[in-house]
Amino acid sequence: MRMSIPAYVSLGLAVAMVGLAYAAHPQSGFLLAALPAILVLVGVPLILNEMNRRHMDKIDVRDFKLYRVKDLAGLPVGEPVRLRGQVKAVSLKWLNRPHFQVSDGSGTIGVFMVWAPREDIKPGDSVEAVGSLRLGLSKKKLVWGIKMQRLNSSQGTKR
C-alpha cells in the first residue's frame, strides 16, 4: 500500500508541527492528544486505498464490452468500456490517480484512473483497462478507469 505525495506532505507537516509544539512546551498530555491525530493522518489514506483496491479486485472485466479506441468516438458519455492497448505515457502517479495514454493502433485515448492499479504500469506495457467514457476538461473523450491490469504476452493486444 502507498499514500500519495500530498498525504505524505500533510503527514510530514503535522509531525513537524507536533514536534515543534512539544519542543516549545514539553507536556505528555499534548502528546497523548496529538499522536492519535497523527495516526489518523497515516491510517485514513491507507485504509481508503485498500478499500478501493478490494473493490477493484471484485470487478470482472468480462462484464465490459471490448472496444477499439476509434470506436469510442461514436459511443455516448457514461458508456461502460473495456480496451486493450499499449501505454504511451503516464502522468499524475504522485497523486495515486494516474493518467495513462493508451494506444491500440486505431487511436490513442486518455485513461484517468479513479485509484492506482495494483501493478506498477509503465510506458510500453500492454494493458487492459475498464471504466466508463467521460468528457475531459477539453471536451475530448477519455476513459474514467476503474481497473487496469498488465496483460501477459500470451493475451496480446489484438481484439
PyMOL commands that set and color helices and strands:
alter all, ss='L'
color gray80, all
select helices_A, chain A and resi 5-24+28-57+61-63+69-74+93-95
alter helices_A, ss='H'
color red, helices_A
select strands_A, chain A and resi 80-91+99-103+108-113+126-135+141-150
alter strands_A, ss='S'
color yellow, strands_A
deselect
rebuild
show_as cartoon
